[in-house]
Structure formats: structure tokens, C-alpha cells
């Protein structure tokens, strides 16, 4: 499922999620987009900006969302990642680094 290359958080400068050493890292702004897509009852549309479109395409490359004719929808992997982050970052207390990290081994991947 993962076709991403990068080394840790420094690979996230592009806004794309990066998988390295069993840790999925992504900028907070990309995670917020994933959370919006997971929480949306309808297909989510990223046509607001070029940056949003790039982040959404990064989520597609990571297998966390799929693109349809009308927008984006979360995959089960995307839902698992969003749930894992919600459990560890309660009350929106985000990491001071601005990078959200998930141990995918703990998710059973």
C-alpha cells in the first residue's frame, strides 16, 4: 500500500505523509485535512487551493484517501490513522513540532 520514500519528518516538507521505520509522519495541516475527510458524510472537495490539492494527493499516494469524481473519501487505513491520532492527541493538544506521527506497527499493519 505504501509507495512513499523519505526519511522521517524532514520528508514531510512537501505536505505529504512519509512512512519510515514503521512511523507515519505528516504535517499537522495534512492531518487536519485527513480528519476533515474522515469526518465528512459526503465526498470532500479540495478545490479551495493548490496547497490543499497537493496535500490531498499526498494522502491518496499514502493510501489514506481515494479520489472519486466528486472529491475525496477516506479509506479504512485513513480512518485508522485518524482514530489513532485522536486517541493520542486528546483535546487537540498537538505536537509542538507540527508533525503528527503514528506508529503503524501498533495499528497492526
C-alpha positions as CSV (number, residue, x, y, z in Angstrom):
1,X,0.0,0.0,0.0
2,X,2.8,2.4,0.8
3,X,4.8,3.8,-2.1
4,X,6.3,6.7,-0.2
5,X,10.0,7.4,0.2
6,X,11.5,9.7,2.8
7,X,13.5,9.8,6.0
8,X,11.4,10.8,9.0
9,X,9.8,14.1,9.5
10,X,12.1,16.0,7.1
11,X,10.4,14.4,4.2
12,X,7.1,16.0,5.2
13,X,8.1,19.4,3.9
14,X,6.1,18.8,0.8
15,X,3.0,18.2,2.9
16,X,2.9,14.6,2.0
17,X,2.7,11.8,4.6
18,X,6.0,9.8,4.9
19,X,6.4,6.3,6.2
20,X,9.9,5.5,7.6
21,X,10.8,2.9,10.2
22,X,7.2,2.0,10.9
23,X,6.3,5.6,11.7
24,X,3.9,7.5,9.5
25,X,4.7,11.2,9.7
26,X,2.7,14.1,8.3
27,X,2.4,17.8,8.9
28,X,-0.4,18.9,11.1
29,X,-2.1,20.7,8.3
30,X,-2.2,17.5,6.3
31,X,-3.6,15.5,9.2
32,X,-6.3,18.2,9.7
33,X,-7.3,17.6,6.1
34,X,-7.4,13.8,6.7
35,X,-9.6,14.4,9.8
36,X,-12.0,16.6,7.8
37,X,-12.2,13.9,5.1
38,X,-12.8,11.1,7.6
39,X,-15.5,13.2,9.4
40,X,-17.3,14.2,6.2
41,X,-20.6,12.5,5.4
42,X,-20.1,13.4,1.7
43,X,-17.2,13.3,-0.6
44,X,-14.7,16.1,0.4
45,X,-13.6,18.5,-2.3
46,X,-10.1,20.0,-2.1
47,X,-10.6,22.6,-4.8
48,X,-10.0,25.6,-2.5
49,X,-6.3,25.9,-3.1
50,X,-3.3,24.4,-4.8
51,X,-1.8,23.5,-1.4
52,X,-5.0,21.7,-0.4
53,X,-5.0,19.8,-3.6
54,X,-1.3,18.8,-3.1
55,X,-2.0,17.6,0.4
56,X,-5.0,15.6,-0.7
57,X,-2.9,14.0,-3.5
58,X,-0.3,13.1,-0.9
59,X,-3.0,11.4,1.2
60,X,-4.1,9.5,-1.9
61,X,-0.5,8.3,-2.6
62,X,-0.3,7.1,1.0
63,X,-3.5,5.1,0.6
64,X,-5.3,7.1,3.3
65,X,-7.9,8.5,1.0
66,X,-9.2,7.8,-2.5
67,X,-10.2,10.2,-5.2
68,X,-13.6,10.0,-6.8
69,X,-15.4,12.0,-9.4
70,X,-16.9,14.3,-6.7
71,X,-13.9,14.6,-4.3
72,X,-12.1,12.5,-1.7
73,X,-13.2,9.8,0.6
74,X,-11.2,8.2,3.5
75,X,-10.0,4.6,3.2
76,X,-10.2,2.2,6.2
77,X,-6.4,2.9,6.7
78,X,-7.2,6.7,6.8
79,X,-9.9,6.1,9.3
80,X,-7.5,4.0,11.5
81,X,-4.8,6.7,11.4
82,X,-7.3,9.5,12.2
83,X,-8.6,7.4,15.2
84,X,-5.1,6.7,16.4
85,X,-4.2,10.3,16.4
86,X,-7.4,11.3,18.1
87,X,-6.6,8.8,20.9
88,X,-3.1,10.2,21.4
89,X,-3.7,14.0,20.9
90,X,-6.8,14.5,23.0
91,X,-8.4,17.9,23.1
92,X,-6.4,18.9,20.1
93,X,-3.2,19.1,22.0
94,X,-0.9,18.8,19.0
95,X,2.9,18.1,19.0
96,X,4.9,21.3,19.2
97,X,6.9,20.1,16.2
98,X,3.9,20.5,13.9
99,X,4.4,16.9,12.8
100,X,1.8,14.2,13.6
101,X,3.4,10.7,13.9
102,X,1.6,7.3,14.1
103,X,3.3,4.0,14.9
104,X,1.7,1.9,12.1
105,X,3.0,-1.3,13.7
106,X,0.7,-0.5,16.7
107,X,-2.2,-0.5,14.2
108,X,-1.3,-4.0,13.1
109,X,-0.1,-3.1,9.6
